Structures are given as structure tokens and as C-alpha cells.
Amino acid sequence: MTNRKKRLKKGIESLQKQIKIHEEKREKAKEEDMEDLVRYYTKEIEAKKKDKEKKEKALEK
């Protein structure tokens, strides 16, 4: 396996962890009625999912 593929896999794993953390924080913000934070975490989650998809596509090549 090339270094690039290893780096991509690590990046994907890292993004998955970050997404999970942000989802947990978003739930907490929902419980506390903090709409601004809910919107922020939702945006962050979407951005991280897009990054993850890009890395997965690059890994397939």
C-alpha cells in the first residue's frame, strides 16, 4: 500500500471520529435549545462528510 493510500485511510478515519463528536455535540446543543450551535454543528458535519467522500473517491483510484 502506498503512503498516499495510508494517509487517505487515516484521514477518513479521523473525519469519521470528528463527525461522530460533532453529532454528539449537536444533540447536546439541541437538548439545551441552542439553535445557533445546532446550525453550526450541522454545517460542520456536512462539510466533514463532503471531505470524507472526496477522500474515499481518491482512495478508489
N, C-alpha and C positions, 0 to 999 in steps of 0.2 A: 504494500500500500504506500502510495506517495505521501510526502509531507503535506501536500495541499489537501489531500483527502482526509488525513488525520485532523488537520486544522479545521476543515469544514465540519467534520463529525463533532469535534469538541465545541465548535461554535453553535451547532444545532442543539447539543445537549444543554449548553449554557442558556440559550434562548428559551428552551422548554422550561428550565428552572425559573427563569425570570418571569415568564408568562404565568406560571403557577403562583409565584409570590404575588404578582400584581393582581391576579384573580382573587387571592385571599384578602389582599388589602382593599380591593374594590368591594367585596362582600362586607367587610368591616365598615367601610365608609357608607354603604347602603343602610346598614343597621343603625348607624349614627346620624342618618339623614344629612349627609354631607354631599350634596349634589355636585358641587364643583369637583370634589375629589373623585366621585364616581365617573364623571365625564373624563377627567384626566387619565385615570387608570384604564378606562375603556379605550381611549386613544392610544395609550402606550401599548396595550395588549395587541391592538390591531397592527400597529407599526412593527412590533416584535414578530407577529405571525407572518407578516409580509417578508421580513428579513429572513425568517426561518424557511419560508417557501423558496426564496431565492437561493439560499444555501443548499437546500435539498435538490433543486434543479441543477445547480452547479456540480453537485456530488454525483448526479446521474450521468453526467457527460464523460 
